Amino acid sequence: MSYRRSNKNGWALFLLILAGIVLGGFLGSLAKNVEWLKWLNYGLSFGMENPLELDLKIIMLVLQLNFEITITSVIGVVAAIFVYRKL
């Protein structure tokens, strides 16, 4: 049994998934204004409530990380993976 390495690029998959998340989030924000499509914007939001602040007196660094996973963003990721597999 021989192992063949795929010619597909990992960066292409990463960029396609990122594009799927952004496009899904955009479509979800459009869908929340339509009464019969509001369910597409249903999801969970999790992350840090209070940002982490580091005051160095010269510069202040603020770090806050939040994730919002909606149905449309999941659909966007699945579509991106499907497109990647077809490449």
N, CA and C atoms as a LAMMPS dump frame, in Angstrom:
ITEM: TIMESTEP
0
ITEM: NUMBER OF ATOMS
261
ITEM: BOX BOUNDS ff ff ff
-5.0000000000000000e+02 5.0000000000000000e+02
-5.0000000000000000e+02 5.0000000000000000e+02
-5.0000000000000000e+02 5.0000000000000000e+02
ITEM: ATOMS id mol type element x y z
1 1 1 N 0.836 -1.152 0
2 1 2 C 0 0 0
3 1 3 C 0.899 1.239 0
4 2 1 N 0.8 2.033 -1.016
5 2 2 C 1.651 3.217 -1.113
6 2 3 C 0.869 4.453 -0.681
7 3 1 N 1.591 5.356 -0.081
8 3 2 C 1 6.598 0.403
9 3 3 C 1.319 7.702 -0.586
10 4 1 N 0.274 8.34 -1.111
11 4 2 C 0.454 9.463 -2.027
12 4 3 C 0.163 10.76 -1.307
13 5 1 N 1.054 11.676 -1.427
14 5 2 C 0.824 12.982 -0.822
15 5 3 C -0.042 13.814 -1.757
16 6 1 N -1.031 14.456 -1.18
17 6 2 C -1.938 15.278 -1.964
18 6 3 C -1.235 16.556 -2.413
19 7 1 N -1.589 17.016 -3.589
20 7 2 C -1.027 18.26 -4.111
21 7 3 C -1.781 19.486 -3.602
22 8 1 N -2.81 19.267 -2.795
23 8 2 C -3.601 20.39 -2.299
24 8 3 C -2.822 21.149 -1.237
25 9 1 N -3.023 22.427 -1.215
26 9 2 C -2.295 23.32 -0.329
27 9 3 C -3.1 23.563 0.952
28 10 1 N -2.449 23.456 2.097
29 10 2 C -3.105 23.704 3.372
30 10 3 C -3.52 25.152 3.548
31 11 1 N -2.73 26.061 2.973
32 11 2 C -3.083 27.477 3.056
33 11 3 C -4.357 27.771 2.279
34 12 1 N -4.563 27.073 1.18
35 12 2 C -5.79 27.271 0.408
36 12 3 C -7 26.849 1.239
37 13 1 N -6.879 25.737 1.962
38 13 2 C -7.966 25.295 2.835
39 13 3 C -8.224 26.327 3.927
40 14 1 N -7.166 26.828 4.551
41 14 2 C -7.308 27.832 5.604
42 14 3 C -8.013 29.083 5.081
43 15 1 N -7.589 29.575 3.918
44 15 2 C -8.198 30.785 3.361
45 15 3 C -9.644 30.556 2.943
46 16 1 N -9.936 29.369 2.41
47 16 2 C -11.316 29.066 2.038
48 16 3 C -12.212 28.978 3.27
49 17 1 N -11.726 28.365 4.347
50 17 2 C -12.522 28.282 5.572
51 17 3 C -12.731 29.677 6.157
52 18 1 N -11.698 30.495 6.138
53 18 2 C -11.825 31.866 6.627
54 18 3 C -12.845 32.65 5.797
55 19 1 N -12.792 32.481 4.483
56 19 2 C -13.767 33.145 3.611
57 19 3 C -15.174 32.62 3.878
58 20 1 N -15.303 31.316 4.141
59 20 2 C -16.609 30.739 4.458
60 20 3 C -17.179 31.299 5.748
61 21 1 N -16.322 31.497 6.756
62 21 2 C -16.772 32.071 8.029
63 21 3 C -17.24 33.509 7.828
64 22 1 N -16.449 34.291 7.095
65 22 2 C -16.799 35.7 6.87
66 22 3 C -18.074 35.808 6.042
67 23 1 N -18.166 35.035 4.969
68 23 2 C -19.357 35.082 4.122
69 23 3 C -20.587 34.589 4.879
70 24 1 N -20.424 33.535 5.673
71 24 2 C -21.534 33.04 6.48
72 24 3 C -21.99 34.061 7.506
73 25 1 N -21.048 34.739 8.141
74 25 2 C -21.409 35.789 9.095
75 25 3 C -22.129 36.947 8.431
76 26 1 N -21.676 37.311 7.236
77 26 2 C -22.33 38.388 6.491
78 26 3 C -23.754 37.995 6.108
79 27 1 N -23.922 36.778 5.601
80 27 2 C -25.264 36.318 5.231
81 27 3 C -26.162 36.198 6.458
82 28 1 N -25.59 35.814 7.592
83 28 2 C -26.366 35.745 8.827
84 28 3 C -26.848 37.11 9.279
85 29 1 N -25.994 38.121 9.126
86 29 2 C -26.417 39.473 9.507
87 29 3 C -27.501 39.997 8.566
88 30 1 N -27.469 39.578 7.316
89 30 2 C -28.549 39.95 6.396
90 30 3 C -29.827 39.185 6.708
91 31 1 N -29.693 37.932 7.128
92 31 2 C -30.858 37.08 7.373
93 31 3 C -31.614 37.478 8.633
94 32 1 N -30.968 38.142 9.575
95 32 2 C -31.665 38.486 10.817
96 32 3 C -32.735 39.545 10.61
97 33 1 N -32.694 40.25 9.482
98 33 2 C -33.707 41.26 9.184
99 33 3 C -34.913 40.687 8.459
100 34 1 N -34.825 39.445 8.012
101 34 2 C -35.928 38.796 7.306
102 34 3 C -36.613 37.852 8.287
103 35 1 N -37.916 38.019 8.455
104 35 2 C -38.648 37.287 9.491
105 35 3 C -38.505 35.769 9.371
106 36 1 N -38.66 35.225 8.19
107 36 2 C -38.631 33.765 8.049
108 36 3 C -37.219 33.203 7.918
109 37 1 N -36.185 34.064 7.946
110 37 2 C -34.793 33.598 7.917
111 37 3 C -34.042 33.897 9.214
112 38 1 N -34.74 34.355 10.242
113 38 2 C -34.071 34.697 11.5
114 38 3 C -33.381 33.494 12.132
115 39 1 N -33.891 32.306 11.88
116 39 2 C -33.304 31.099 12.479
117 39 3 C -31.879 30.858 11.984
118 40 1 N -31.51 31.402 10.829
119 40 2 C -30.147 31.235 10.319
120 40 3 C -29.121 32.002 11.148
121 41 1 N -29.564 33.005 11.875
122 41 2 C -28.653 33.802 12.69
123 41 3 C -28.56 33.286 14.125
124 42 1 N -29.213 32.173 14.419
125 42 2 C -29.149 31.591 15.76
126 42 3 C -27.758 31.021 15.991
127 43 1 N -27.233 31.249 17.175
128 43 2 C -25.911 30.715 17.469
129 43 3 C -25.469 31.017 18.881
130 44 1 N -24.22 30.721 19.136
131 44 2 C -23.617 30.918 20.45
132 44 3 C -22.464 31.901 20.348
133 45 1 N -22.269 32.645 21.418
134 45 2 C -21.146 33.563 21.499
135 45 3 C -20.385 33.253 22.777
136 46 1 N -19.08 33.069 22.648
137 46 2 C -18.272 32.802 23.834
138 46 3 C -16.904 33.44 23.669
139 47 1 N -16.274 33.68 24.788
140 47 2 C -14.962 34.313 24.79
141 47 3 C -14.727 35.033 26.101
142 48 1 N -13.829 35.986 26.08
143 48 2 C -13.483 36.749 27.28
144 48 3 C -14.438 37.93 27.417
145 49 1 N -15.105 38.032 28.577
146 49 2 C -16.003 39.164 28.803
147 49 3 C -15.238 40.457 29.019
148 50 1 N -14.238 40.397 29.865
149 50 2 C -13.421 41.579 30.153
150 50 3 C -12.085 41.45 29.432
151 51 1 N -11.688 42.483 28.711
152 51 2 C -10.413 42.39 27.991
153 51 3 C -9.221 42.366 28.941
154 52 1 N -8.166 41.73 28.507
155 52 2 C -6.908 41.685 29.244
156 52 3 C -6.114 42.938 28.875
157 53 1 N -5.774 43.738 29.88
158 53 2 C -5.065 44.995 29.633
159 53 3 C -3.666 44.926 30.219
160 54 1 N -2.695 45.358 29.435
161 54 2 C -1.308 45.416 29.876
162 54 3 C -0.815 46.848 29.663
163 55 1 N -0.657 47.578 30.763
164 55 2 C -0.232 48.976 30.702
165 55 3 C 1.277 49.043 30.927
166 56 1 N 2.013 49.439 29.903
167 56 2 C 3.465 49.552 29.983
168 56 3 C 3.917 51.005 30.114
169 57 1 N 2.989 51.883 30.458
170 57 2 C 3.214 53.327 30.639
171 57 3 C 3.532 54.061 29.332
172 58 1 N 4.145 53.406 28.396
173 58 2 C 4.401 54.015 27.089
174 58 3 C 3.324 53.583 26.101
175 59 1 N 2.931 52.349 26.225
176 59 2 C 1.923 51.774 25.342
177 59 3 C 1.017 50.874 26.176
178 60 1 N -0.266 50.833 25.811
179 60 2 C -1.206 49.96 26.502
180 60 3 C -1.699 48.912 25.513
181 61 1 N -1.554 47.667 25.872
182 61 2 C -2.009 46.561 25.04
183 61 3 C -3.311 46.014 25.606
184 62 1 N -4.295 45.818 24.744
185 62 2 C -5.59 45.293 25.152
186 62 3 C -5.88 44.069 24.294
187 63 1 N -6.201 42.953 24.948
188 63 2 C -6.486 41.708 24.243
189 63 3 C -7.859 41.205 24.652
190 64 1 N -8.711 41.004 23.665
191 64 2 C -10.029 40.428 23.91
192 64 3 C -10.343 39.491 22.76
193 65 1 N -10.804 38.314 23.084
194 65 2 C -11.078 37.295 22.079
195 65 3 C -12.507 36.807 22.247
196 66 1 N -13.317 36.94 21.195
197 66 2 C -14.709 36.495 21.204
198 66 3 C -14.982 35.691 19.944
199 67 1 N -15.773 34.653 20.094
200 67 2 C -16.212 33.847 18.965
201 67 3 C -17.728 33.852 18.933
202 68 1 N -18.281 34.003 17.741
203 68 2 C -19.722 33.903 17.57
204 68 3 C -19.974 32.883 16.465
205 69 1 N -20.522 31.765 16.853
206 69 2 C -20.781 30.684 15.907
207 69 3 C -22.277 30.671 15.62
208 70 1 N -22.632 30.884 14.352
209 70 2 C -24.029 30.857 13.939
210 70 3 C -24.237 29.739 12.925
211 71 1 N -25.49 29.48 12.632
212 71 2 C -25.813 28.438 11.657
213 71 3 C -25.242 28.795 10.291
214 72 1 N -25.317 30.069 9.911
215 72 2 C -24.797 30.452 8.595
216 72 3 C -23.278 30.354 8.526
217 73 1 N -22.583 30.603 9.63
218 73 2 C -21.123 30.456 9.593
219 73 3 C -20.731 28.987 9.482
220 74 1 N -21.489 28.102 10.118
221 74 2 C -21.229 26.663 9.98
222 74 3 C -21.506 26.217 8.545
223 75 1 N -22.582 26.715 7.956
224 75 2 C -22.881 26.4 6.552
225 75 3 C -21.768 26.926 5.651
226 76 1 N -21.241 28.109 5.949
227 76 2 C -20.134 28.67 5.171
228 76 3 C -18.882 27.818 5.256
229 77 1 N -18.569 27.284 6.442
230 77 2 C -17.395 26.416 6.604
231 77 3 C -17.586 25.117 5.834
232 78 1 N -18.774 24.528 5.921
233 78 2 C -19.051 23.285 5.189
234 78 3 C -18.951 23.525 3.685
235 79 1 N -19.472 24.649 3.21
236 79 2 C -19.375 24.973 1.785
237 79 3 C -17.924 25.18 1.369
238 80 1 N -17.117 25.805 2.219
239 80 2 C -15.702 26.024 1.904
240 80 3 C -14.949 24.704 1.812
241 81 1 N -15.232 23.784 2.718
242 81 2 C -14.583 22.465 2.667
243 81 3 C -15.019 21.709 1.422
244 82 1 N -16.295 21.827 1.053
245 82 2 C -16.79 21.183 -0.167
246 82 3 C -16.084 21.744 -1.396
247 83 1 N -15.911 23.067 -1.455
248 83 2 C -15.207 23.692 -2.581
249 83 3 C -13.758 23.23 -2.614
250 84 1 N -13.121 23.129 -1.455
251 84 2 C -11.724 22.679 -1.387
252 84 3 C -11.58 21.25 -1.899
253 85 1 N -12.516 20.406 -1.554
254 85 2 C -12.442 19.009 -2.01
255 85 3 C -12.638 18.897 -3.518
256 86 1 N -13.385 19.836 -4.103
257 86 2 C -13.625 19.818 -5.551
258 86 3 C -12.453 20.39 -6.341
259 87 1 N -11.538 21.114 -5.672
260 87 2 C -10.374 21.69 -6.372
261 87 3 C -9.431 20.614 -6.852
